[in-house]
Amino acid sequence: MVKLLLLSTFFTITTTVVGQATFNSDYSFPEGVYLSHASLLANQPDLEWESIDGEMVQLPEDFRVQIAGYGYKDERINQEIIPYAISLEGEPYLFIRKNEQRKFHEFAGFRVKGLLSVLQYDTTVVNRQLMQAFNPINGQPFRQAYVEREKTISLTKILHLRTGALMPFTHQNLVRLCSDDQEIARALIDVNPKEAAMMLRALKLYDDRHPLTLPIK
């Protein structure tokens, strides 16, 4: 009995080690819906696709997935629960927003995979601008009103995969995140904050030097 127990324990440990791999461009996640960052790190989706309502549109060239009418088939699940991430064909997509007007959930894929991962996606912001009408005789404004205009902007974010912290891809944030690698941190200090390509290269080098192994149990 003891021998069988020891063999079972050894098999469990061996299976766990073999199943782990470095999180990089070749890494594949089990398909499904992840409701927390911990579930993603553990490779344990909380729900299978069969548990989800909605119509999915995948835009792989834009690293995006949209699910219209997202919901849960099990009525015991709170329909207001927001998913943390999904995996489709092994690719992870992080939840970024719920479009109330068009009734869809949107997810962004990982442009760079590693301890410091990179996501990029578009978002819409509303700007209020004061519009004035001027009297052509005296040049004085005789009518004014604020006009709201929508503008689409591109956001680039860094996801620290071990902690789940999501932050803007800025020079300051990157220097701070790479501070435990003195060589990269010193090199980054001399990089112009406007040179995004150089910062991205430094981030990828950091990922190569500091690999993250998944799943984390």
Helices and strands as residue ranges (DSSP letters): H 2-18, E 21-22, E 32-34, H 37-41, G 49-51, E 52-59, G 60-62, E 64-72, E 85-88, E 91-99, E 104-112, E 116-134, E 141-160, E 165-168, H 171-177, H 182-189, H 196-209, E 213-214
